[in-house]
Amino acid sequence: MVISEISVTDLKARCTSIVREVYSGRQPVLITKRGKVVAVITPPGEEKGLDPGSWIGSLRGSVAYLKDWDEPLGEAEWEATQ
């Protein structure tokens, strides 16, 4: 069964089955409230940024560890964190 539009009330009652249908049918579902679209459920990979290949490793090289980063704080630094 392909669902193209469903109300928020119906979504609450049948959420699990609708999500399963979106995944297996690869068809997005429009969620409406009083006839107005308020959200869209899309299968994974259709929206930009949801494809794991596009974000995995994207922060590589952006973190730098300072020397002695794991040493205990001195008295002056400890007071500054208060």
LORO-373530 format. One line per field, with one value per residue: residue number from 1; x negated, y, z of N, C-alpha, C in turn. Coordinates in nm, 3 decimals, always signed. Atoms other than C-alpha are relative to their C-alpha. Last residue first. Layout:
LORO-373530
nr	c(NUM/...)
n_u	c(X/...)
n_v	c(Y/...)
n_w	c(Z/...)
ca_u	c(X/...)
ca_v	c(Y/...)
ca_w	c(Z/...)
c_u	c(X/...)
c_v	c(Y/...)
c_w	c(Z/...)
END
This chain:
LORO-373530
nr	c(82/81/80/79/78/77/76/75/74/73/72/71/70/69/68/67/66/65/64/63/62/61/60/59/58/57/56/55/54/53/52/51/50/49/48/47/46/45/44/43/42/41/40/39/38/37/36/35/34/33/32/31/30/29/28/27/26/25/24/23/22/21/20/19/18/17/16/15/14/13/12/11/10/9/8/7/6/5/4/3/2/1)
n_u	c(-0.114/-0.111/-0.057/-0.083/-0.117/-0.094/-0.051/-0.090/+0.067/+0.004/-0.090/+0.063/-0.060/-0.144/-0.047/+0.092/+0.112/+0.028/+0.141/+0.023/-0.050/+0.099/+0.138/+0.070/+0.003/+0.135/+0.098/+0.040/+0.018/+0.121/+0.117/+0.081/-0.040/+0.058/+0.143/+0.030/-0.058/+0.086/+0.139/+0.088/+0.062/+0.081/+0.014/+0.122/+0.085/+0.115/+0.126/+0.017/-0.109/-0.079/-0.080/-0.076/-0.024/-0.135/-0.017/-0.083/+0.088/-0.054/-0.008/+0.130/+0.087/-0.042/+0.040/+0.146/+0.026/-0.029/+0.093/+0.136/+0.062/-0.059/+0.013/+0.141/+0.019/-0.079/+0.077/-0.015/-0.068/-0.036/+0.063/-0.065/+0.078/-0.084)
n_v	c(-0.014/+0.083/-0.060/-0.112/+0.057/+0.048/-0.116/-0.079/-0.066/-0.146/-0.068/-0.027/+0.083/-0.022/+0.007/+0.069/-0.078/+0.024/-0.006/-0.001/-0.125/-0.106/+0.046/-0.078/-0.141/-0.048/+0.078/-0.064/-0.144/-0.032/+0.010/+0.108/+0.124/+0.014/-0.029/-0.137/-0.090/-0.023/-0.040/+0.115/+0.050/+0.117/+0.102/+0.081/-0.046/+0.087/-0.064/-0.014/-0.084/-0.041/-0.121/-0.004/-0.135/-0.024/-0.094/-0.115/-0.106/-0.049/+0.109/+0.065/-0.098/-0.012/+0.123/-0.008/-0.100/+0.059/+0.109/-0.046/+0.103/+0.132/+0.042/+0.036/+0.135/+0.092/+0.022/-0.102/+0.053/-0.105/-0.123/-0.112/-0.122/-0.119)
n_w	c(-0.091/+0.050/+0.119/-0.042/-0.069/+0.102/+0.074/-0.086/-0.111/+0.001/-0.094/-0.130/-0.102/-0.007/-0.139/-0.088/-0.050/-0.141/-0.036/-0.144/-0.056/+0.000/-0.011/-0.103/+0.037/+0.021/-0.077/-0.125/+0.011/+0.074/-0.086/+0.052/-0.065/-0.132/-0.002/-0.037/+0.099/+0.115/-0.023/-0.020/+0.123/-0.034/+0.104/-0.002/-0.109/-0.018/+0.032/+0.144/+0.052/-0.116/+0.003/-0.124/-0.048/-0.052/-0.111/+0.036/+0.049/+0.127/+0.099/+0.022/+0.065/+0.140/+0.069/+0.016/+0.103/+0.132/+0.031/+0.028/+0.084/-0.016/-0.139/-0.021/+0.052/-0.083/-0.122/-0.103/-0.118/-0.093/+0.043/-0.066/+0.011/+0.000)
ca_u	c(-3.414/-3.639/-3.874/-3.933/-4.056/-4.285/-4.455/-4.491/-4.637/-4.423/-4.512/-4.688/-4.479/-4.543/-4.915/-5.008/-4.702/-4.483/-4.352/-4.018/-3.926/-4.145/-3.856/-3.526/-3.371/-3.472/-3.120/-2.908/-2.838/-2.895/-2.634/-2.365/-2.139/-2.316/-2.097/-1.758/-1.688/-1.930/-1.682/-1.317/-1.128/-0.877/-0.756/-0.626/-0.365/-0.160/+0.167/+0.504/+0.587/+0.252/+0.078/-0.209/-0.332/-0.468/-0.774/-0.782/-1.065/-0.799/-0.992/-1.110/-0.794/-0.582/-0.777/-0.739/-0.364/-0.333/-0.511/-0.320/+0.033/+0.234/+0.016/-0.009/+0.371/+0.397/+0.115/+0.303/+0.173/+0.058/-0.117/-0.062/-0.149/+0.000)
ca_v	c(+2.771/+2.685/+2.976/+2.851/+2.516/+2.691/+2.889/+2.585/+2.363/+2.136/+1.767/+1.652/+1.507/+1.778/+1.768/+1.874/+1.992/+1.755/+1.892/+1.801/+1.895/+1.635/+1.405/+1.584/+1.463/+1.103/+0.971/+1.256/+1.194/+0.820/+0.778/+0.913/+1.126/+1.451/+1.543/+1.377/+1.059/+0.836/+0.693/+0.686/+1.011/+1.123/+1.475/+1.730/+2.003/+1.980/+2.171/+1.994/+2.049/+1.896/+1.703/+1.455/+1.392/+1.044/+0.962/+0.645/+0.385/+0.112/-0.083/+0.214/+0.421/+0.114/+0.041/+0.403/+0.378/+0.052/+0.194/+0.524/+0.385/+0.562/+0.870/+0.895/+0.887/+1.190/+1.373/+1.332/+1.120/+1.188/+0.975/+0.628/+0.334/+0.000)
ca_w	c(+3.856/+3.561/+3.634/+3.987/+3.852/+3.604/+3.883/+4.115/+3.841/+3.628/+3.608/+3.290/+3.006/+2.748/+2.826/+2.471/+2.286/+2.091/+1.761/+1.611/+1.252/+1.083/+1.000/+1.053/+0.724/+0.794/+0.754/+0.619/+0.249/+0.246/+0.518/+0.282/+0.496/+0.411/+0.116/+0.148/-0.045/+0.146/+0.393/+0.284/+0.329/+0.593/+0.521/+0.769/+0.825/+0.504/+0.551/+0.535/+0.901/+0.994/+0.721/+0.704/+0.349/+0.290/+0.077/-0.136/-0.112/-0.078/+0.187/+0.394/+0.355/+0.432/+0.752/+0.862/+0.797/+0.991/+1.294/+1.293/+1.267/+1.538/+1.567/+1.188/+1.160/+1.390/+1.209/+0.882/+0.597/+0.242/-0.021/+0.113/-0.109/+0.000)
c_u	c(+0.101/+0.124/+0.119/+0.069/+0.095/+0.127/+0.103/+0.064/+0.101/-0.076/-0.015/+0.101/-0.062/+0.067/+0.150/+0.054/-0.088/-0.122/-0.014/-0.150/-0.019/+0.047/-0.097/-0.145/-0.071/-0.009/-0.140/-0.100/-0.047/-0.028/-0.131/-0.127/-0.080/+0.038/-0.051/-0.151/-0.028/+0.058/-0.076/-0.144/-0.084/-0.055/-0.086/+0.002/-0.131/-0.090/-0.115/-0.129/-0.019/+0.100/+0.070/+0.075/+0.087/+0.008/+0.147/+0.014/+0.079/-0.082/+0.048/+0.009/-0.134/-0.086/+0.036/-0.051/-0.149/-0.028/+0.025/-0.095/-0.146/-0.076/+0.049/-0.022/-0.144/-0.016/+0.072/-0.083/+0.008/+0.077/+0.028/-0.069/+0.081/-0.088)
c_v	c(+0.098/+0.011/-0.080/+0.064/+0.113/-0.053/-0.044/+0.116/+0.084/+0.052/+0.152/+0.068/+0.018/-0.079/+0.023/+0.009/-0.086/+0.081/-0.023/-0.003/+0.009/+0.130/+0.117/-0.042/+0.088/+0.148/+0.047/-0.079/+0.064/+0.149/+0.035/-0.010/-0.119/-0.129/-0.010/+0.019/+0.146/+0.094/+0.019/+0.047/-0.122/-0.054/-0.113/-0.098/-0.077/+0.059/-0.095/+0.065/+0.031/+0.103/+0.025/+0.133/-0.008/+0.143/+0.016/+0.093/+0.122/+0.109/+0.049/-0.104/-0.065/+0.100/+0.007/-0.123/+0.013/+0.098/-0.057/-0.112/+0.028/-0.109/-0.143/-0.050/-0.048/-0.144/-0.101/-0.036/+0.110/-0.060/+0.115/+0.126/+0.114/+0.125)
c_w	c(-0.051/+0.088/-0.052/-0.120/+0.042/+0.065/-0.105/-0.077/+0.078/+0.120/-0.008/+0.093/+0.139/+0.112/+0.014/+0.143/+0.089/+0.040/+0.150/+0.026/+0.152/+0.062/-0.012/+0.019/+0.102/-0.033/-0.038/+0.082/+0.130/-0.006/-0.071/+0.084/-0.050/+0.070/+0.143/+0.001/+0.030/-0.103/-0.130/+0.019/+0.031/-0.131/+0.055/-0.116/+0.008/+0.108/+0.026/-0.045/-0.148/-0.050/+0.132/+0.002/+0.125/+0.050/+0.039/+0.119/-0.048/-0.063/-0.136/-0.111/-0.033/-0.077/-0.148/-0.074/-0.025/-0.113/-0.138/-0.043/-0.033/-0.074/+0.018/+0.142/+0.018/-0.047/+0.089/+0.123/+0.106/+0.115/+0.095/-0.046/+0.062/+0.000)
END
